[in-house]
Amino acid sequence: MPNITDLDHQIRSSLDRLPPITLEQMESIKLMNRLDTKYVATKRQLIELLKLVEGKYYVQEIGQYRVCPYRTTYFDTPDHSMYMMHHNKRARRVKVRVRTYLTSGDLTFLEVKNKNNHGRTKKKRIQVPSIEAAPHTEGVPELVQKKAHIPFSTMHQVVQNMFERITLVNMAKTERLTIDFNIRFHNFETGRDADSDQLVVIELKRDGNVYSPICSLLRDLHIKPTGFSKCCIGMVWTDPGLKQNNFKAKVMRLARLNNLG
């Protein structure tokens, strides 16, 4: 049975068979009326999917990298108000995070993500010198107050993740597919760590309801749409003291899928 290193090697080898697309070429893909759908799969399923997308998708290439590392740190209030918005199934919810693109000279942004009651997600961001400098960067406190309606000064770092990302673009350039794997979590409050093991998080971002080649391929591989919040799952996996009743069924499904991997 292949170990994780073998599977990762197969994933990277599969990417070598896809034509590249640069960041500059990606700039033309605006997706102004964007719909986002998440899926959770295993590394084995991802290897099969990458075989099926040959001739249908480009892979984003940054320098020599087709698999790019990211680091994201999430902030919350002492009572975990933003986590609880998601746990309590509030239609409107918000996340505040700092994301670093580790293949782009550690390019770092403070981001505020708002999800409305129609399922649409909007993101506003400001470039910051580093995560430590974010609270003191011009415009950051104002952005967080305006979009999250919570003073940034009352927030602290709760959980961080590091992961590897593949980005695919269909030939018609009407959709992007981000594929995240090897997700590792660290909880700043408990000191606990966790990782995603065999799990892969796929997010389809497409322009409205246009035809998507990937949807039928995902169905063929029995990969179904499902929610996966890296922030919330990371917190649940690393803090047993959190209220998590509404996440228990999802955590059990993820464990079953991981065991199948």
N, C-alpha and C positions, 0 to 999 in steps of 0.2 A: 504494500500500500504506500503510495507516494507521501512523503512528509511535506510540511508547509514550504520548505525551500524548493522542492521539486515542482510543486504547483506554481509557485511564484515564477520560477524559470519558464514554465510552459506559458504562463500569462504573457511574460515579456517576449517570448519567441513568437507568439501569435500576433503581437503588435507589429513586429517587423514586416509582416505581410500586408499591412495596410498603408495606403499612401498618406503622406503627412499634410497637415495644414498648419500654417504659421499663425501667431497671435495677430499679425497685421491682417491676414486674410480673414481671421475670425471677427475683426472689427465690423465687417459688413453684415454680420448676423445679429440684427437688433432684437428680434422677437418681441416686438412692442406689445402684442396681445398674448402674453405668455401664459401657458398652462403648465403646471409642474405636477408630475406623478412620480412617486417613489416606489421602489421594489427592493426586496431583500432576497438575495440568492446566496449560493455557496461558490467557493473558488472553482470547483469542478464545473458547475453550471456556467460560470463566467468563461472558462476555457472553451466550452461548447459554443457559447454565444459569439465569442470572437471569431470562431471558424465561420459561423453563419453570416457575419456582417461583411466578410470579404467581398469587395466589389460594390458595396453599398454605402460604406462610411469611410471618412478620413479619420486619422488620429492626430490630435493636436501635438505639435512638437515645439518645445521651447529649448533652443540651443540643441544639445544632443539628447534632451530628456523627453521621453514619451510617457514615463511614469513620474509624476511630480509630487514631492513631499509638501505637506501643509501642517501648520500648527495653529490651533484655534483655542483661545481662552475665553470662557463665558463668565460674565459678571451677574450677580444677583444681590438682592437685599438680605439683611440678616434673617428675615422670616421666609426667604425663598419665594417671594411673591410672583416672580416670572415663571419659575418652575411650577408653582401651584396653578397658574393660569392654564398651563398645558394639562396638568394632571386633572384638573376639574373640568376639562373639556370646554373651556371658554372658546367661543368662535373667534373673538378678537384676542390676540395675544402678541407679545413682544419679546424679543431677545436682544441683549446687548453683548457684543463680543469683539475681541481683537484677533484678527487673522493675519498670519505671516506666510507669504509665499516664499518658500525656502530655496527655490531655484531661480529667483529673480532678485538676488542681492538682499534677501531678507526684507523685501517690500512688505510694509505693514499698514493695515487699515483698522480704524475703529468703525464698526458697523452696527447699525440699528435695524433689525428686521421686524416689520409689522405685518401680521396676517389679519385680514379683515373677515367679516362674517360671510363673505362670498367665496372664501378659500383662496383669495389672491394674496400673494406675498409681495411687499415692496421693501426695497433695501436702500438705505442712505448710508454713505460712508465718507470718512475723512482720512487722508493719509496721515500717519503719525510716525515719529522717529523710531519708537519702540513701544512695547507694552507698558513699560515703566513710565514713559513720558506721556502716555495717552491722556491721563486725567488732567494734565497741565497744558495740553496742546490747544492752540487757539481754535475756537469754534466747537470743540468736543463737548464741553459741559452744556452749551446751548443746544446742540443737536440732540443730545440724550434727553434733556428736559423737554424739548419740543416733541420728539417722536415717542419717547417712552413715558413721559409725564412723571418721571421720578428723577430726583437730583442724582447725578453721577457720584457725588461725594458720599452718598449713603450706600453705595454698592461696593462689593469686594469680589475678588476672584474666587469662583467656586469650583469649577472643573475645567480641565484642559484636555484636548485630544490632539494626537498627531496621527496622520494617516497618509496614505499614498493615493493619488488620483490619476485616473485615465480620463481624457475627454475625447469623445467621438462626435463627429458632425456628419449628418447625412449628405449625400451628393447634391441634393436640391438646396441645401443650406437653409432648411426650414426648422431644424431642431438640433439641440445639443444633448448629449448623453454624458453625465458625469458618473464615474464608477469609482467608489472609494473602498479600499480594503486595507488590511493590517492596521486597523484603528486601535490606538492605545489611549487609555484614559488615566488621568491622575486627578484625584480629588484633593484640593488644597485644605479642606476643612477636616477630613478624616485621615489624610495621608495614604489612603488606599489606592491601589492601581488595579486596572482590569484591561482586557483586550478582547477584540472581536473574533479571534481565532479564525474559523473557516468562513465567517460571514462577509458578504459583499453588499454594499448599499449602492443601488443604481437610481439615479434621478433623471427622468426625462423632462426636458424643457423644450416645449414646442410652440410654434406660432399658431395659437388658436386651435381649432379642430381639424387642421390640415392632415392629410394622410401621413401616417407614420410607419415606415418600414419595420421599425423595431418592435412594434406592438404585437404583430403576429408571430415574430421570432420568440419573443418572451413567452407568449401563450404556448407555443410548441414545446418550450422547455419547462412548462408548468411553473413559471415564475409569475406570481400574482402581485397586483398593487397592494402595498401596505405602508403604513406610516412608520417612520424611523427618525426620531429626533436624536442626533448625536449628543446634544446637551442633556436631554432628559434620561436617555438610556445610560449615558455615562454616569449621571448622578445616582440613578437607581442601582447600577452595578457596583458603585463604590461607597454608597452610604445607606446601610441597612436601617438607619434610624429615621430616614425620610418617610413621610406618608407616600405610599405607592400602590394602594389598592387598585387604582384604575390602570396600572401598568402591569399587574401580575400576569394577566392572560397573555399579553404581548411578550413578556419576558419568557414565559413558558414556551410559546411558539418559536421564539428565537433559539431557545435551547434545543428544541427538537430538531429544527432545521440545521443547526450547527452540528448536531450528532450525526445527521445524515451526510454531512459534508465529508 
